[in-house]
Amino acid sequence: MARRAPPAGRRSTGAGPAPARAPRRRRGRPGADAPDLRPRLLDAALACYTAKGIAATSLRDIARQAGVTPALLHYYFGDGRQLLDAVVAERVLPALAPLRDAVEQAGEDIGALVAAFVDTMAAVIARETWLPTLWVREVVSEGGALRDLLAERVAPGIAVAMAQRFAAAQARGRLNPALDPRLLMVSLIGLTLFPAAGAPIWRRVFDAEELGMDDVCRHALALLDRGLELEVAHGKD
């Protein structure tokens, strides 16, 4: 007698167990073998912040820049505030760390301190080309999103520390007494970071495409040499 086929929907007792289904991945969640997208997402956020401003940048803008879905940004960072905090912690503060280190290592010699700041600022700008524009948008401009960051986390280790060194040098008779140590620090920013931010304008006005940050550094140090009434140690053996 011929064997009857098993009823539809039932397996023959001779067959092995059904293969287990892979768990369904939530939308926006990377697979176990996916590369870590975090650095790429941070770079995309920084590019958008620089181009449009932090307040005007949405998670959708950043996702489009990175070539991912907004859901993936939520998976990695939660919300826009947490993403901004991550950009500050992993991009902005590390970019400025060499300036703090240069200030700490320069010692008490004011010429060496000024030269270290100017040269290191030029190196930072050359490496982190987004910095001047982001600084003008988010620190200098009214309502900038990074003003508190400057006042609370950047200025104490760089600007305030340098102003204190300048004041101490004045007390020793080693620095022009007519200078205000605090405004001297402001002048250093004005002679380095702002020329970099305004370079597209002044290069066009003066037909000066050949001028770069090395020229800005030489100009700043030559200008400061007379105003400080000291010999600025720059480019000397």
C-alpha positions, -999 to +999 in steps of 0.1 A: +000+000+000+014+035-009+024+057+020+002+087+026+018+122+024+017+141+057-011+166+060-002+201+048+015+222+075+030+192+093+065+179+088+074+143+082+088+127+113+119+119+093+128+155+087+152+175+110+141+205+131+132+237+113+161+262+111+159+290+136+151+324+123+176+352+128+162+378+151+148+408+133+171+438+136+155+470+147+153+498+122+184+519+124+204+495+145+236+483+129+243+446+125+269+428+146+294+428+118+288+465+108+318+488+111+318+514+138+301+545+122+306+568+152+337+587+138+319+592+105+288+605+122+308+629+143+326+642+112+293+647+094+278+666+124+309+688+126+307+696+088+270+705+092+276+727+122+304+746+104+284+751+072+249+759+087+254+767+124+245+744+153+210+758+158+201+755+122+213+719+118+189+690+122+195+653+128+181+648+093+208+671+079+235+652+096+221+619+085+220+631+049+256+643+052+268+609+066+247+589+041+227+571+069+192+572+083+182+595+112+173+564+131+210+554+131+219+587+146+194+581+174+209+547+180+244+561+184+237+594+202+201+595+214+192+631+205+207+663+191+220+676+224+239+643+231+253+644+196+266+680+201+281+670+235+299+641+217+312+664+190+326+688+217+342+660+237+356+640+207+364+667+182+364+703+195+383+698+228+409+675+214+415+700+186+423+727+212+444+705+235+477+712+217+472+749+226+468+741+263+499+719+262+519+746+244+510+771+271+519+747+299+553+738+283+564+773+274+575+782+309+579+818+322+597+833+292+570+855+276+587+855+241+586+817+241+550+817+254+537+840+227+556+822+199+544+788+212+508+801+211+510+816+176+528+787+161+506+761+177+474+780+167+486+780+131+493+743+132+458+736+147+441+757+121+460+739+093+449+706+106+414+714+118+402+737+089+367+739+104+378+756+136+379+793+125+345+793+110+329+773+138+346+797+163+331+828+146+297+812+143+293+796+177+316+816+201+319+852+187+284+856+173+255+865+196+237+834+207+265+811+197+260+776+211+297+772+223+300+803+244+297+784+276+322+759+264+347+787+259+341+803+292+340+771+313+363+745+296+386+763+272+395+797+286+407+787+320+435+764+306+446+787+278+435+823+279+433+829+316+466+810+322+484+831+296+470+864+310+483+854+344+517+847+329+516+882+313+507+899+346+535+881+364+560+892+337+548+928+341+554+925+378+590+914+371+595+943+347+597+919+317+566+931+298+554+965+286+535+980+316+511+998+293+496+965+282+465+950+298+474+912+302+438+903+294+435+923+263+469+910+252+454+876+251+424+889+231+449+905+207+467+871+202+433+856+191+427+886+169+461+881+152+457+844+145+422+829+146+404+858+130+427+862+101+422+826+093+384+829+095+385+860+072+411+847+048+386+843+018+378+880+022+412+896+026+429+874+001+403+886-025+405+922-014+443+923-016+447+898-044+468+879-019+462+842-025+498+835-019+496+845+018+491+816+042+492+809+079+530+810+080+528+846+068+501+854+094+524+840+121+554+861+110+533+892+108+518+886+143+551+880+159+568+910+142+539+932+153+541+919+189+578+923+191+577+961+194+545+962+214+557+937+241+591+954+243+609+921+242+625+899+216+600+872+205+618+839+202+606+826+169+624+806+143+658+810+161+683+784+170 
